[in-house]
Amino acid sequence: MDLELDYRPFLIFGIICTVCATAVTLGGIDFVGVWMDALYPIIVLFAVASLSISWIRWKNMNEES
């Protein structure tokens, strides 16, 4: 496993964070709880960062071959 070229862990983590952020947005405090609502900005930050890193690594991997 080459950590410079492996994009899958970041993609999976980004998808999980995106699902959590969507649940907070659509469900509200009654559905996910207060702690998840408080962590919403961090979850969105992780989602955007992880998906961006996975996109950059995937794009670099395709350009090298």
PDB file with one MODEL, atoms N, CA, C and O in Angstrom:
MODEL        1
ATOM      1  N   MET A   1       0.846  -1.171   0.000  1.00  0.00           N
ATOM      2  CA  MET A   1       0.000   0.000   0.000  1.00  0.00           C
ATOM      3  C   MET A   1       0.892   1.235   0.000  1.00  0.00           C
ATOM      4  O   MET A   1       1.712   1.417   0.900  1.00  0.00           O
ATOM      5  N   ASP A   2       0.732   2.063  -0.989  1.00  0.00           N
ATOM      6  CA  ASP A   2       1.483   3.301  -1.103  1.00  0.00           C
ATOM      7  C   ASP A   2       0.610   4.442  -0.586  1.00  0.00           C
ATOM      8  O   ASP A   2      -0.419   4.768  -1.178  1.00  0.00           O
ATOM      9  N   LEU A   3       1.033   5.044   0.526  1.00  0.00           N
ATOM     10  CA  LEU A   3       0.204   6.077   1.141  1.00  0.00           C
ATOM     11  C   LEU A   3       0.112   7.345   0.303  1.00  0.00           C
ATOM     12  O   LEU A   3      -0.834   8.117   0.453  1.00  0.00           O
ATOM     13  N   GLU A   4       1.069   7.564  -0.563  1.00  0.00           N
ATOM     14  CA  GLU A   4       1.018   8.738  -1.420  1.00  0.00           C
ATOM     15  C   GLU A   4      -0.041   8.604  -2.513  1.00  0.00           C
ATOM     16  O   GLU A   4      -0.587   9.606  -2.975  1.00  0.00           O
ATOM     17  N   LEU A   5      -0.329   7.379  -2.924  1.00  0.00           N
ATOM     18  CA  LEU A   5      -1.259   7.164  -4.031  1.00  0.00           C
ATOM     19  C   LEU A   5      -2.601   6.585  -3.592  1.00  0.00           C
ATOM     20  O   LEU A   5      -3.522   6.501  -4.405  1.00  0.00           O
ATOM     21  N   ASP A   6      -2.735   6.185  -2.333  1.00  0.00           N
ATOM     22  CA  ASP A   6      -3.953   5.529  -1.886  1.00  0.00           C
ATOM     23  C   ASP A   6      -5.002   6.570  -1.512  1.00  0.00           C
ATOM     24  O   ASP A   6      -4.815   7.332  -0.564  1.00  0.00           O
ATOM     25  N   TYR A   7      -6.084   6.600  -2.243  1.00  0.00           N
ATOM     26  CA  TYR A   7      -7.135   7.593  -2.017  1.00  0.00           C
ATOM     27  C   TYR A   7      -8.364   7.003  -1.327  1.00  0.00           C
ATOM     28  O   TYR A   7      -9.210   7.754  -0.841  1.00  0.00           O
ATOM     29  N   ARG A   8      -8.478   5.686  -1.275  1.00  0.00           N
ATOM     30  CA  ARG A   8      -9.694   5.049  -0.776  1.00  0.00           C
ATOM     31  C   ARG A   8     -10.023   5.362   0.692  1.00  0.00           C
ATOM     32  O   ARG A   8     -11.188   5.631   0.987  1.00  0.00           O
ATOM     33  N   PRO A   9      -9.059   5.343   1.630  1.00  0.00           N
ATOM     34  CA  PRO A   9      -9.428   5.677   3.019  1.00  0.00           C
ATOM     35  C   PRO A   9      -9.989   7.088   3.169  1.00  0.00           C
ATOM     36  O   PRO A   9     -10.917   7.314   3.945  1.00  0.00           O
ATOM     37  N   PHE A  10      -9.425   8.032   2.426  1.00  0.00           N
ATOM     38  CA  PHE A  10      -9.941   9.396   2.487  1.00  0.00           C
ATOM     39  C   PHE A  10     -11.322   9.482   1.861  1.00  0.00           C
ATOM     40  O   PHE A  10     -12.177  10.219   2.352  1.00  0.00           O
ATOM     41  N   LEU A  11     -11.551   8.750   0.798  1.00  0.00           N
ATOM     42  CA  LEU A  11     -12.860   8.742   0.148  1.00  0.00           C
ATOM     43  C   LEU A  11     -13.918   8.156   1.076  1.00  0.00           C
ATOM     44  O   LEU A  11     -15.013   8.706   1.193  1.00  0.00           O
ATOM     45  N   ILE A  12     -13.606   7.064   1.726  1.00  0.00           N
ATOM     46  CA  ILE A  12     -14.559   6.420   2.633  1.00  0.00           C
ATOM     47  C   ILE A  12     -14.862   7.326   3.815  1.00  0.00           C
ATOM     48  O   ILE A  12     -16.022   7.490   4.194  1.00  0.00           O
ATOM     49  N   PHE A  13     -13.813   7.923   4.405  1.00  0.00           N
ATOM     50  CA  PHE A  13     -14.021   8.823   5.540  1.00  0.00           C
ATOM     51  C   PHE A  13     -14.814  10.058   5.120  1.00  0.00           C
ATOM     52  O   PHE A  13     -15.654  10.540   5.880  1.00  0.00           O
ATOM     53  N   GLY A  14     -14.558  10.567   3.930  1.00  0.00           N
ATOM     54  CA  GLY A  14     -15.314  11.714   3.431  1.00  0.00           C
ATOM     55  C   GLY A  14     -16.780  11.394   3.221  1.00  0.00           C
ATOM     56  O   GLY A  14     -17.648  12.216   3.513  1.00  0.00           O
ATOM     57  N   ILE A  15     -17.057  10.206   2.716  1.00  0.00           N
ATOM     58  CA  ILE A  15     -18.452   9.798   2.512  1.00  0.00           C
ATOM     59  C   ILE A  15     -19.163   9.632   3.851  1.00  0.00           C
ATOM     60  O   ILE A  15     -20.319  10.031   3.993  1.00  0.00           O
ATOM     61  N   ILE A  16     -18.485   9.049   4.829  1.00  0.00           N
ATOM     62  CA  ILE A  16     -19.085   8.881   6.155  1.00  0.00           C
ATOM     63  C   ILE A  16     -19.385  10.232   6.782  1.00  0.00           C
ATOM     64  O   ILE A  16     -20.458  10.428   7.351  1.00  0.00           O
ATOM     65  N   CYS A  17     -18.448  11.161   6.683  1.00  0.00           N
ATOM     66  CA  CYS A  17     -18.669  12.500   7.248  1.00  0.00           C
ATOM     67  C   CYS A  17     -19.771  13.238   6.506  1.00  0.00           C
ATOM     68  O   CYS A  17     -20.529  13.993   7.115  1.00  0.00           O
ATOM     69  N   THR A  18     -19.870  13.032   5.201  1.00  0.00           N
ATOM     70  CA  THR A  18     -20.935  13.665   4.435  1.00  0.00           C
ATOM     71  C   THR A  18     -22.300  13.123   4.838  1.00  0.00           C
ATOM     72  O   THR A  18     -23.265  13.880   4.939  1.00  0.00           O
ATOM     73  N   VAL A  19     -22.383  11.830   5.066  1.00  0.00           N
ATOM     74  CA  VAL A  19     -23.644  11.230   5.518  1.00  0.00           C
ATOM     75  C   VAL A  19     -24.018  11.763   6.897  1.00  0.00           C
ATOM     76  O   VAL A  19     -25.187  12.057   7.148  1.00  0.00           O
ATOM     77  N   CYS A  20     -23.043  11.890   7.790  1.00  0.00           N
ATOM     78  CA  CYS A  20     -23.314  12.430   9.123  1.00  0.00           C
ATOM     79  C   CYS A  20     -23.763  13.888   9.051  1.00  0.00           C
ATOM     80  O   CYS A  20     -24.687  14.284   9.761  1.00  0.00           O
ATOM     81  N   ALA A  21     -23.126  14.678   8.210  1.00  0.00           N
ATOM     82  CA  ALA A  21     -23.512  16.079   8.065  1.00  0.00           C
ATOM     83  C   ALA A  21     -24.912  16.195   7.461  1.00  0.00           C
ATOM     84  O   ALA A  21     -25.678  17.081   7.841  1.00  0.00           O
ATOM     85  N   THR A  22     -25.246  15.320   6.537  1.00  0.00           N
ATOM     86  CA  THR A  22     -26.581  15.327   5.949  1.00  0.00           C
ATOM     87  C   THR A  22     -27.630  14.934   6.985  1.00  0.00           C
ATOM     88  O   THR A  22     -28.724  15.496   7.011  1.00  0.00           O
ATOM     89  N   ALA A  23     -27.293  13.967   7.840  1.00  0.00           N
ATOM     90  CA  ALA A  23     -28.235  13.563   8.889  1.00  0.00           C
ATOM     91  C   ALA A  23     -28.484  14.699   9.874  1.00  0.00           C
ATOM     92  O   ALA A  23     -29.607  14.886  10.341  1.00  0.00           O
ATOM     93  N   VAL A  24     -27.445  15.450  10.187  1.00  0.00           N
ATOM     94  CA  VAL A  24     -27.616  16.596  11.083  1.00  0.00           C
ATOM     95  C   VAL A  24     -28.467  17.669  10.419  1.00  0.00           C
ATOM     96  O   VAL A  24     -29.337  18.259  11.058  1.00  0.00           O
ATOM     97  N   THR A  25     -28.219  17.920   9.147  1.00  0.00           N
ATOM     98  CA  THR A  25     -28.950  18.965   8.445  1.00  0.00           C
ATOM     99  C   THR A  25     -30.430  18.603   8.286  1.00  0.00           C
ATOM    100  O   THR A  25     -31.307  19.430   8.535  1.00  0.00           O
ATOM    101  N   LEU A  26     -30.694  17.385   7.877  1.00  0.00           N
ATOM    102  CA  LEU A  26     -32.076  16.992   7.611  1.00  0.00           C
ATOM    103  C   LEU A  26     -32.835  16.571   8.867  1.00  0.00           C
ATOM    104  O   LEU A  26     -34.030  16.836   8.992  1.00  0.00           O
ATOM    105  N   GLY A  27     -32.139  15.915   9.796  1.00  0.00           N
ATOM    106  CA  GLY A  27     -32.814  15.390  10.975  1.00  0.00           C
ATOM    107  C   GLY A  27     -32.955  16.373  12.111  1.00  0.00           C
ATOM    108  O   GLY A  27     -33.958  16.368  12.824  1.00  0.00           O
ATOM    109  N   GLY A  28     -31.961  17.211  12.282  1.00  0.00           N
ATOM    110  CA  GLY A  28     -32.003  18.165  13.386  1.00  0.00           C
ATOM    111  C   GLY A  28     -31.596  17.543  14.705  1.00  0.00           C
ATOM    112  O   GLY A  28     -31.150  16.397  14.760  1.00  0.00           O
ATOM    113  N   ILE A  29     -31.755  18.313  15.763  1.00  0.00           N
ATOM    114  CA  ILE A  29     -31.330  17.880  17.099  1.00  0.00           C
ATOM    115  C   ILE A  29     -32.152  16.689  17.574  1.00  0.00           C
ATOM    116  O   ILE A  29     -31.625  15.823  18.272  1.00  0.00           O
ATOM    117  N   ASP A  30     -33.417  16.627  17.215  1.00  0.00           N
ATOM    118  CA  ASP A  30     -34.268  15.522  17.668  1.00  0.00           C
ATOM    119  C   ASP A  30     -33.810  14.181  17.118  1.00  0.00           C
ATOM    120  O   ASP A  30     -33.974  13.155  17.779  1.00  0.00           O
ATOM    121  N   PHE A  31     -33.247  14.173  15.936  1.00  0.00           N
ATOM    122  CA  PHE A  31     -32.837  12.918  15.283  1.00  0.00           C
ATOM    123  C   PHE A  31     -31.437  12.477  15.692  1.00  0.00           C
ATOM    124  O   PHE A  31     -31.226  11.301  15.987  1.00  0.00           O
ATOM    125  N   VAL A  32     -30.483  13.393  15.714  1.00  0.00           N
ATOM    126  CA  VAL A  32     -29.083  13.013  15.950  1.00  0.00           C
ATOM    127  C   VAL A  32     -28.584  13.364  17.332  1.00  0.00           C
ATOM    128  O   VAL A  32     -27.592  12.786  17.777  1.00  0.00           O
ATOM    129  N   GLY A  33     -29.207  14.260  18.014  1.00  0.00           N
ATOM    130  CA  GLY A  33     -28.785  14.627  19.356  1.00  0.00           C
ATOM    131  C   GLY A  33     -28.002  15.931  19.380  1.00  0.00           C
ATOM    132  O   GLY A  33     -27.600  16.464  18.346  1.00  0.00           O
ATOM    133  N   VAL A  34     -27.802  16.420  20.583  1.00  0.00           N
ATOM    134  CA  VAL A  34     -27.147  17.708  20.766  1.00  0.00           C
ATOM    135  C   VAL A  34     -25.658  17.621  20.445  1.00  0.00           C
ATOM    136  O   VAL A  34     -25.098  18.540  19.847  1.00  0.00           O
ATOM    137  N   TRP A  35     -25.013  16.521  20.837  1.00  0.00           N
ATOM    138  CA  TRP A  35     -23.561  16.414  20.628  1.00  0.00           C
ATOM    139  C   TRP A  35     -23.212  16.385  19.152  1.00  0.00           C
ATOM    140  O   TRP A  35     -22.200  16.951  18.741  1.00  0.00           O
ATOM    141  N   MET A  36     -24.045  15.728  18.350  1.00  0.00           N
ATOM    142  CA  MET A  36     -23.783  15.680  16.913  1.00  0.00           C
ATOM    143  C   MET A  36     -24.051  17.039  16.278  1.00  0.00           C
ATOM    144  O   MET A  36     -23.365  17.427  15.332  1.00  0.00           O
ATOM    145  N   ASP A  37     -25.030  17.756  16.784  1.00  0.00           N
ATOM    146  CA  ASP A  37     -25.306  19.087  16.276  1.00  0.00           C
ATOM    147  C   ASP A  37     -24.170  20.045  16.628  1.00  0.00           C
ATOM    148  O   ASP A  37     -23.857  20.947  15.852  1.00  0.00           O
ATOM    149  N   ALA A  38     -23.558  19.854  17.783  1.00  0.00           N
ATOM    150  CA  ALA A  38     -22.432  20.692  18.185  1.00  0.00           C
ATOM    151  C   ALA A  38     -21.185  20.397  17.348  1.00  0.00           C
ATOM    152  O   ALA A  38     -20.360  21.284  17.126  1.00  0.00           O
ATOM    153  N   LEU A  39     -21.050  19.171  16.891  1.00  0.00           N
ATOM    154  CA  LEU A  39     -19.886  18.781  16.090  1.00  0.00           C
ATOM    155  C   LEU A  39     -20.084  19.016  14.596  1.00  0.00           C
ATOM    156  O   LEU A  39     -19.209  18.673  13.801  1.00  0.00           O
ATOM    157  N   TYR A  40     -21.201  19.586  14.207  1.00  0.00           N
ATOM    158  CA  TYR A  40     -21.504  19.782  12.787  1.00  0.00           C
ATOM    159  C   TYR A  40     -20.414  20.534  12.023  1.00  0.00           C
ATOM    160  O   TYR A  40     -20.047  20.090  10.935  1.00  0.00           O
ATOM    161  N   PRO A  41     -19.879  21.637  12.524  1.00  0.00           N
ATOM    162  CA  PRO A  41     -18.827  22.334  11.755  1.00  0.00           C
ATOM    163  C   PRO A  41     -17.581  21.483  11.546  1.00  0.00           C
ATOM    164  O   PRO A  41     -16.968  21.536  10.480  1.00  0.00           O
ATOM    165  N   ILE A  42     -17.207  20.711  12.537  1.00  0.00           N
ATOM    166  CA  ILE A  42     -16.022  19.852  12.412  1.00  0.00           C
ATOM    167  C   ILE A  42     -16.285  18.721  11.430  1.00  0.00           C
ATOM    168  O   ILE A  42     -15.402  18.350  10.656  1.00  0.00           O
ATOM    169  N   ILE A  43     -17.496  18.173  11.456  1.00  0.00           N
ATOM    170  CA  ILE A  43     -17.844  17.091  10.537  1.00  0.00           C
ATOM    171  C   ILE A  43     -17.819  17.589   9.094  1.00  0.00           C
ATOM    172  O   ILE A  43     -17.333  16.892   8.203  1.00  0.00           O
ATOM    173  N   VAL A  44     -18.334  18.775   8.867  1.00  0.00           N
ATOM    174  CA  VAL A  44     -18.320  19.348   7.515  1.00  0.00           C
ATOM    175  C   VAL A  44     -16.885  19.614   7.073  1.00  0.00           C
ATOM    176  O   VAL A  44     -16.535  19.365   5.920  1.00  0.00           O
ATOM    177  N   LEU A  45     -16.053  20.117   7.980  1.00  0.00           N
ATOM    178  CA  LEU A  45     -14.652  20.360   7.666  1.00  0.00           C
ATOM    179  C   LEU A  45     -13.946  19.065   7.284  1.00  0.00           C
ATOM    180  O   LEU A  45     -13.222  19.026   6.289  1.00  0.00           O
ATOM    181  N   PHE A  46     -14.149  18.005   8.061  1.00  0.00           N
ATOM    182  CA  PHE A  46     -13.543  16.707   7.740  1.00  0.00           C
ATOM    183  C   PHE A  46     -14.058  16.159   6.420  1.00  0.00           C
ATOM    184  O   PHE A  46     -13.291  15.576   5.654  1.00  0.00           O
ATOM    185  N   ALA A  47     -15.340  16.336   6.143  1.00  0.00           N
ATOM    186  CA  ALA A  47     -15.911  15.836   4.892  1.00  0.00           C
ATOM    187  C   ALA A  47     -15.278  16.526   3.694  1.00  0.00           C
ATOM    188  O   ALA A  47     -14.865  15.868   2.739  1.00  0.00           O
ATOM    189  N   VAL A  48     -15.202  17.834   3.744  1.00  0.00           N
ATOM    190  CA  VAL A  48     -14.633  18.584   2.621  1.00  0.00           C
ATOM    191  C   VAL A  48     -13.149  18.266   2.457  1.00  0.00           C
ATOM    192  O   VAL A  48     -12.676  18.062   1.339  1.00  0.00           O
ATOM    193  N   ALA A  49     -12.420  18.222   3.564  1.00  0.00           N
ATOM    194  CA  ALA A  49     -10.983  17.950   3.496  1.00  0.00           C
ATOM    195  C   ALA A  49     -10.706  16.547   2.971  1.00  0.00           C
ATOM    196  O   ALA A  49      -9.838  16.367   2.116  1.00  0.00           O
ATOM    197  N   SER A  50     -11.422  15.565   3.465  1.00  0.00           N
ATOM    198  CA  SER A  50     -11.179  14.184   3.041  1.00  0.00           C
ATOM    199  C   SER A  50     -11.530  13.968   1.575  1.00  0.00           C
ATOM    200  O   SER A  50     -10.790  13.310   0.845  1.00  0.00           O
ATOM    201  N   LEU A  51     -12.651  14.520   1.149  1.00  0.00           N
ATOM    202  CA  LEU A  51     -13.026  14.366  -0.255  1.00  0.00           C
ATOM    203  C   LEU A  51     -12.060  15.118  -1.172  1.00  0.00           C
ATOM    204  O   LEU A  51     -11.777  14.664  -2.281  1.00  0.00           O
ATOM    205  N   SER A  52     -11.560  16.255  -0.718  1.00  0.00           N
ATOM    206  CA  SER A  52     -10.584  16.999  -1.522  1.00  0.00           C
ATOM    207  C   SER A  52      -9.268  16.248  -1.647  1.00  0.00           C
ATOM    208  O   SER A  52      -8.694  16.171  -2.734  1.00  0.00           O
ATOM    209  N   ILE A  53      -8.790  15.698  -0.545  1.00  0.00           N
ATOM    210  CA  ILE A  53      -7.539  14.939  -0.574  1.00  0.00           C
ATOM    211  C   ILE A  53      -7.682  13.708  -1.451  1.00  0.00           C
ATOM    212  O   ILE A  53      -6.780  13.386  -2.225  1.00  0.00           O
ATOM    213  N   SER A  54      -8.813  13.017  -1.336  1.00  0.00           N
ATOM    214  CA  SER A  54      -8.996  11.818  -2.161  1.00  0.00           C
ATOM    215  C   SER A  54      -9.088  12.185  -3.644  1.00  0.00           C
ATOM    216  O   SER A  54      -8.577  11.451  -4.491  1.00  0.00           O
ATOM    217  N   TRP A  55      -9.730  13.305  -3.968  1.00  0.00           N
ATOM    218  CA  TRP A  55      -9.815  13.746  -5.359  1.00  0.00           C
ATOM    219  C   TRP A  55      -8.428  14.078  -5.906  1.00  0.00           C
ATOM    220  O   TRP A  55      -8.091  13.677  -7.020  1.00  0.00           O
ATOM    221  N   ILE A  56      -7.621  14.805  -5.133  1.00  0.00           N
ATOM    222  CA  ILE A  56      -6.279  15.178  -5.579  1.00  0.00           C
ATOM    223  C   ILE A  56      -5.417  13.937  -5.779  1.00  0.00           C
ATOM    224  O   ILE A  56      -4.701  13.841  -6.776  1.00  0.00           O
ATOM    225  N   ARG A  57      -5.474  12.988  -4.851  1.00  0.00           N
ATOM    226  CA  ARG A  57      -4.665  11.775  -4.992  1.00  0.00           C
ATOM    227  C   ARG A  57      -5.136  10.925  -6.162  1.00  0.00           C
ATOM    228  O   ARG A  57      -4.314  10.349  -6.875  1.00  0.00           O
ATOM    229  N   TRP A  58      -6.447  10.838  -6.372  1.00  0.00           N
ATOM    230  CA  TRP A  58      -6.970  10.059  -7.493  1.00  0.00           C
ATOM    231  C   TRP A  58      -6.569  10.697  -8.815  1.00  0.00           C
ATOM    232  O   TRP A  58      -6.199  10.004  -9.763  1.00  0.00           O
ATOM    233  N   LYS A  59      -6.645  12.030  -8.869  1.00  0.00           N
ATOM    234  CA  LYS A  59      -6.277  12.734 -10.094  1.00  0.00           C
ATOM    235  C   LYS A  59      -4.784  12.576 -10.399  1.00  0.00           C
ATOM    236  O   LYS A  59      -4.408  12.369 -11.553  1.00  0.00           O
ATOM    237  N   ASN A  60      -3.934  12.672  -9.375  1.00  0.00           N
ATOM    238  CA  ASN A  60      -2.495  12.491  -9.567  1.00  0.00           C
ATOM    239  C   ASN A  60      -2.158  11.063  -9.994  1.00  0.00           C
ATOM    240  O   ASN A  60      -1.245  10.851 -10.791  1.00  0.00           O
ATOM    241  N   MET A  61      -2.891  10.092  -9.469  1.00  0.00           N
ATOM    242  CA  MET A  61      -2.645   8.706  -9.821  1.00  0.00           C
ATOM    243  C   MET A  61      -2.976   8.459 -11.291  1.00  0.00           C
ATOM    244  O   MET A  61      -2.255   7.733 -11.975  1.00  0.00           O
ATOM    245  N   ASN A  62      -4.060   9.059 -11.777  1.00  0.00           N
ATOM    246  CA  ASN A  62      -4.446   8.879 -13.179  1.00  0.00           C
ATOM    247  C   ASN A  62      -3.542   9.622 -14.129  1.00  0.00           C
ATOM    248  O   ASN A  62      -3.348   9.173 -15.259  1.00  0.00           O
ATOM    249  N   GLU A  63      -2.980  10.743 -13.717  1.00  0.00           N
ATOM    250  CA  GLU A  63      -2.091  11.494 -14.599  1.00  0.00           C
ATOM    251  C   GLU A  63      -0.735  10.844 -14.737  1.00  0.00           C
ATOM    252  O   GLU A  63      -0.084  11.016 -15.767  1.00  0.00           O
ATOM    253  N   GLU A  64      -0.276  10.096 -13.727  1.00  0.00           N
ATOM    254  CA  GLU A  64       1.032   9.458 -13.791  1.00  0.00           C
ATOM    255  C   GLU A  64       1.038   8.243 -14.693  1.00  0.00           C
ATOM    256  O   GLU A  64       2.081   7.903 -15.252  1.00  0.00           O
ATOM    257  N   SER A  65      -0.117   7.565 -14.855  1.00  0.00           N
ATOM    258  CA  SER A  65      -0.124   6.353 -15.675  1.00  0.00           C
ATOM    259  C   SER A  65      -0.318   6.617 -17.130  1.00  0.00           C
ATOM    260  O   SER A  65      -0.343   5.681 -17.929  1.00  0.00           O
TER     261      SER A  65
ENDMDL
END
